[in-house]
Amino acid sequence: MRQPIVVPTGYSKESAQQGFGTSAKPFQLQLTRLIGIGCALVALIGIGVLCGWFFDIPFLTDVRPGLAFMKINVACAVIVASISVWLLHTQPQGSAWFRLARCLAVLLVALGGLTMSEYLFGLHLGIDIPFSLEAQSAHPGRMALATSFNWVLLGLALLTLKARRSRLAACAHWLVVPPLLVSGLSALGYAYGVSALYVASAYSLTAAHTAVSFLVLSLCVLAADSTHGFVSIAISDTSGGIVMRRLLPTIPIMIFVLGLVRLKGQELGLYDTQFGSALMVLMSTAFCVVAVAWTATTLHKVDLIRQLTEAENLSLNAGLESRVRERTHELSQVSSQLRLVNGTLELLSNQDGLTGLANRRRFDAHLGEQISVARRHGRPLALVLCDVDSFKAYNDRYGHLAGDECLKLIAAALRSCCRRPADMAARYGGEEFALILPETELSDAIQVAEAAKDAVMRLGIAHESSPTAPYVSISGGIAALIHHGHISAAQLITDADRCLYQAKHLGRNRTVAAEAELERATA
C-alpha cells in the first residue's frame, strides 16, 4: 500500500520557496543588484587608480608599497569593461547603447591582443601609457602578459554575451572561466601572502586590485545572461537550481575565510602547521557537512511539497474525470430524451392526430418527392382522392364523437390497402382521404381504389341518413401520371379531385379514373 505523504508541521508550499530560500525570483533580483554593485566597484577602482597616478597617491596605484601597481591603460580598460558589462546587462538588444557596449568590448580585445603581440614578437606599438618619464624608466607602462590574456578573453566574452544564436551566447560563460581562475589565483596569492601566485612568469606584476577587478568582472559576466550557462540553472526552480543557489556562493567563500583564519592563527603562533592543517580540514568538513545537510533538508521538504501537490492534482483530476463522466452520462440521457422528443415532434408534425395517418403537410411533401422520382426514372405514379359520402348527415344523425370513430375505422381500412413501402394513406382534410401509389399504373390504381371502397363497405358502419346505401361508403377519384409525364403535383391533385366530383355526381359509392395527358401537362 502506498505510504501517505507526511509534510513537516508549519511547512507549506509558500515556505518551500520563501521560508527556505529556494525561490528563484528573489535570487535573480539579487543577481541584478550584485551586477550593479560589482560594475560600480570596478569602475571606482579604475577611477581611483587614475586619480592615484595623476595626483601622485601611491596607495591608490599599488595599495601597499612593494606590491605591483595597476597601469594607466589597465585602469582605463577596467572602466571600459565595467561600462560594457552594465550596458549589456541593462539595455535591450539592438539598441544604440547595446551596440556601444559591443564596440567597447572590441577595444578590450584589441588592447589585450596588441599587448600580447608585443610580448610574443618583441614589438613596441606605442600603446603603453606611462604616467611620466620617471615612471616609464622605473615602472614601464606595459600591462602584464596574464592581464593582456585576460582582456582578450573577457572582451571576447562581452562580444558573445547575449548573442542571438544560443551556441554563441553560451560561449561567453566559458570564455570567462580562464580569467576567473587566473584572477582567483592572484587574489589568493595576495590574501595568503603566496607571492608565487602573482609574481611568477605567468602572473608577473599582476596588481591586487587588477586581480580583484578581473574576478568581479568575470562573475558579473556569468550573472548577466540568465538564459544560458550556469545562471540559467541557478535561477530555475529545479533541484539543481536550489543546490547551486545554496552551495556555490557559500562553500568557496567559507573555505576561503576558513583558510585565511587558519593562516592568521598560525602566524600569531596560536598553533603549529600540523594543528592548523588538521583544524582547517576539520572546519572545512564540518561546514561542508552542514551546508550539504541544510540543502538536502530543503530539497527533501520541497520534494514532499511537490509530491503533495502531485497527489492533490491527481485527486483533482480524478474528481474532474468523475464529474466529466457524470456530465457526459447526463448529457447522453438528455440527448436521448431530446432525440425521443424530436422524434415525437416530427411524428406529430407529420401525423394526423385523429386517424394516425399522414397529415396534409406530410402528404404534400411525399407527393412532391414521388413525382420527382417518377420524372427522373420515367416511372408511373397514381393518386386516389376519397371522400366519405354524406358525412355531414352522419354527424348530424349520430353526433361528432361517432363521426370521429367512423373516420378512424375508415382510415384503418384505407391503410390496409397500401401494400408497398412507398405507398401512403393520408388524411387530406375533414372527411377526405388520399392514397399515393408510386410505380402504379392507372389500371392497378383502379383496383386499389375499388379495394379501398369495398373495405369501407365491409366495415358495415350504419348510415341511415345516407341516400346512397344503408352503410357508410366512399367515393374516389383517380389520376395517374403516365411515363415521362411532367405534370405537377397541383395538376395531379386537380385531376383526381375532378374525377372525385364526377363520382359524386354519378351517384356516389364509386370510383372514377382519368390519365394526366402529357400534352396538357406540358402545355
Secondary structure, 3 states (H helix, E strand, C coil): CCCCCCCCCCCCHHHHHCCCCCCHHHHHHHHHHHHHHHHHHHHHHHHHHHHHHHCCCHHHHHCCCCCCCCCHHHHHHHHHHHHHHHHHHHCCCCCHHHHHHHHHHHHHHHHHHHHHHHHHHCCCCCCCCCCCHHHHHHCCCCCCHHHHHHHHHHHHHHHHCCCCCHHHHHHHHHHCHHHHHHHHHHHHHHHHCCCHHHHCHHHCCCCHHHHHHHHHHHHHHHHHCCCCHHHHHHCCCCHHHHHHHHHHHHHHHHHHHHHHHHHHHHHCCCCCHHHHHHHHHHHHHHHHHHHHHHHHHHHHHHHHHHHHHHHHHHHHHHHHHHHHHHHHHHHHHHHHHHHHHHHHHHHHHHECCCCCCECHHHHHHHHHHHHHHHHHHCCCEEEEEEEECCHHHHHHHHCHHHHHHHHHHHHHHHHCCCCCCCCEEEEEECCEEEEEEECCCHHHHHHHHHHHHHHHHHHCCECCCCCCCCECCEEEEEEEECCCCCCCHHHHHHHHHHHHHHHHHCCCCCEEEEEECHHHHHC
